[in-house]
């Protein structure tokens, strides 16, 4: 094996390291990078007989282009794991910084490695769509609950789930379509893990019903029903009133999940 390959790797890697002198503090621009293509900077300061290696507060200040969200269990577990794995400390007053410190000069490279890797992992993890995952799981759970409930009060041969009513409109799917004597009841579920997603769910429901209202199929539709998940995190009545008014305007019957026993009278 040509040893120049090894030499080239070392030289290329070393060229990525850069230092900046800020007086009492040295900034180390490391080769450690995030998945949004940013190199991690670490700051080294001597205080008394200790060397403090810190992120400079850059993670908290969103210098790496992400805001740390602690609202998702998946992220919090990941964050806690790496926080403990690298034995990271954080300031509890003023500007939040993540740091490690040592009295031994020879251990500074180890601390730079730990802090830079911790920051890179947290930044990269923050770019994962934990919110989307939470939304997807929430929608799937509510859909199953509603499907199971409707199955219990409707004959299986009369109900179809996630179905369209005509090939021409196959891209317009309703959560449930109930057919009795060639008359249809169309049902959509409204839910969301936050306010924005809840509004989007309302909008999609309104749009689907409006498409059918402007088609020849409207003559075969007896009922339009929206089942509203009022247990969802995105359900905030005061902010959603204007959107719910659109449901009323479109003559859509709305039933809250907390009053799900009322659904039967619509189908």
N, C-alpha and C positions, 0 to 999 in steps of 0.2 A: 504494500500500500504506500502511495506517495505521501511522505510526511508533510509536504507543502499544504496538503488539504487541512491538516490539523492546525498548521501555522496560520493559514488563511482564516479559519474559523475564529481563532483567538484574536487576531488583529481586527477582524470585522466586528466582533462582539465588543472589544475594548473601545473601538472608535465611537460606539453609541453612548458611552459614559461622558458626561460633561459636568463641569463644576463652575459655580458662580459664587463669587465672594460678596457677601452682604455685610461686611464689617464683622460683627460678633457672631454672625451666622453663615454657614456654608450651605449652599443649595446644591444637592446632588441630583442631577437629571439622569435617572436610571434607564437601562434598556427594558425595564419592566413596563409592559404596555397593556392598555385596556382593549376591549373589543370594539370600542369606537375610535381606535387608532390614536390614543394619547399616551405619551410617556409619563411615568409617575416621577414627580419631584419629591425629594426627601430633604429635610432641613436639619442640620446638626448644630447644636449650640452647647457651649461649655458653661455650666453653672456650678461654681465652686469646684469641688473635686469630681463632679459628675458630668457625663456627656449625655445630652438629651437628643434623641432622634425622633423627629416628629413629621407629620404630614403638613404642618404649617397651617392647619385649618382649611386646607383646600377642598377636602372632601365635603365638609359642612358648608363651605361657601360656593359649592356647585361649580368649581373651576373646571372639573372634568366633564361638564355638560349634563350631569344627572342630579336629580333631587332624591335624596334617600327617603323612601316611603316605608314607614314601619307599620302599615295597616294590613299587611298580608302575612298570615301565619307561615307560609312557605319561605318568604324572605327572612322573617325574623329568626326562624330556626337556622337557616343558612348563615345569617349574620352572627348569631350567637356561637355557632360552631367555630367559625374562623377567628372570631374575637378571642375565644378561649384557646384555640389551637396555637395562635401566634402570641398568646399572653399579652394582648394589647391593653394599654391603659388609656384613659381619656380625661381631659381636664373637666372639672365640674363647675367651674366659674368662668364667666366671661366668654371668650371665643372658644368654641369646642375644637380641640385638637386631639388627634390620636398619637400616642407616643410610646416609646420604650426608653429606658435609660440604663447607663452602666458607668462604673468607675474605671473599667479596664479599656484602654485604648484599642487593644487587639480585638475586642468584641464588637466594635462599632460596625464593621461590615456585616456581621450577623444581624444586627438590629436594623440596618438599612434594608437588608434582604427581607426580614420579617414584616416591617412596616410597609414597604413598597408592595409586597405581594398581597398583604391584607387589603390595602387601598385598591389595588387593581382588581381583586376578586369582588369587592363590594361594588365598585363602579360597574363592572361587567355584569354582575348579578342584577343590578338595578335596571339594566337594559332589557331584562327578561320580562315578558308580559305577564307578570303575576296577576295583575288586575284582570286581564283577559281570561286567564285560567280560572280565576275566582268566578267571573261572570259565566263562563261556559259551564262550570260545575253547578252553579246556582240555577241556571236555566234548565239544565238536564234533570236536576232533582225535582224542580217544580213541575216540569213537563210530565215526568213519571207519576208524580202524585196526582196531578189533574187527570191524566190518562186513566189511572187506576180507579179514580173516583167515578169518572164517566162510564167506564166499563161496568161498574157495579150497578149503575142505574139505567143502562141502555142495553138492548139486545145486541150481541156481537155482530149479527148479520146486518144491522142497521147503521153501524158506526165505522168510520174509517179515520185513522189517525195520520197526521202529516200528509194530507191528501189535497189534490186539486179537484175541481169539479168538471173540468173539460180539458181536452188535449190542447185546445187553442190557448188556454190560460194555464198551462201546466207549470209555469213559473210562479203562479200565485197559489201558494199552499196555505191551507188552514190547519191549525193544530188538530181540529176534529171536524168531520163532516157527518152529519146525521141525516139519513134519508128515510122518510116515511110517506108511503103512497105518492112517490115522485115529488114530494115537497122536501125542501132542504132547510136544515138549521146549520149555520156556519159558526164555528167557535174559534176564537183566538185567545191565547194566553198572554197576559201582560205582566212582566216582571223585570227586575234589574238590580244588580248589586250596588249601583249608585244612581244618583239622580239623572245623570246624562244617559245612561243605558236604559233607565226606566222610560225616559222621554222618547228615546229611539224606538222602544218596544211599542209605545202608544202610537207613534207615527207610522210604524210598519202595519199595525192593525188597521188604522184609519185608511191607509193607502190601499191595502188589500180589499177592504170592503168597498171603497170608492170605485175601484176597477170593476168589481162585479156589479155595482149599482149602475154603471154606465155600459153594461153589456146586456145582451138579450136574456142572460141567465137570471137577471133580477126578478123576472116573472115567476121563477120557480123557488125563490128564497122566501121562506116564512119568517125566519128569525136570524138576526145577527147578534151574536153574544160575545162579550169580552169578559174573561175571567181574570180578575185583578188580584195579584199576589200582594195583599196589604201587609204581609209579614216580611217582605223583601226589604233589604237595607236601603234601596233606592226609593222606597215609598214615603214621600214627604208631602202630605196632603196639600198644604198651603201653596207650595211651589208648583204643584201639578194641576191645580184647578183649571187654568186656561186650556190645558191639553185635554183634560177630562171633559171640558165643555164641548170640544170638537167631537168627542164620542157621542155625546147627547145630540149634537146637531146632525150627525149622520144616522140618527135613529138606531144606535147600537145599544142593546141591553147590556148593562154592566153589573157584574156580581162580584163582590169581594170574596176572597178565599176564606176569610173568617166566617162568612155566611154561606158557605158552599152548599148547604142543604137547600138553599133557595134556587139552585141551578135547575133542579128537576122540573120546576114549573115552566121553564123555558124550552124544555126539550120533549 
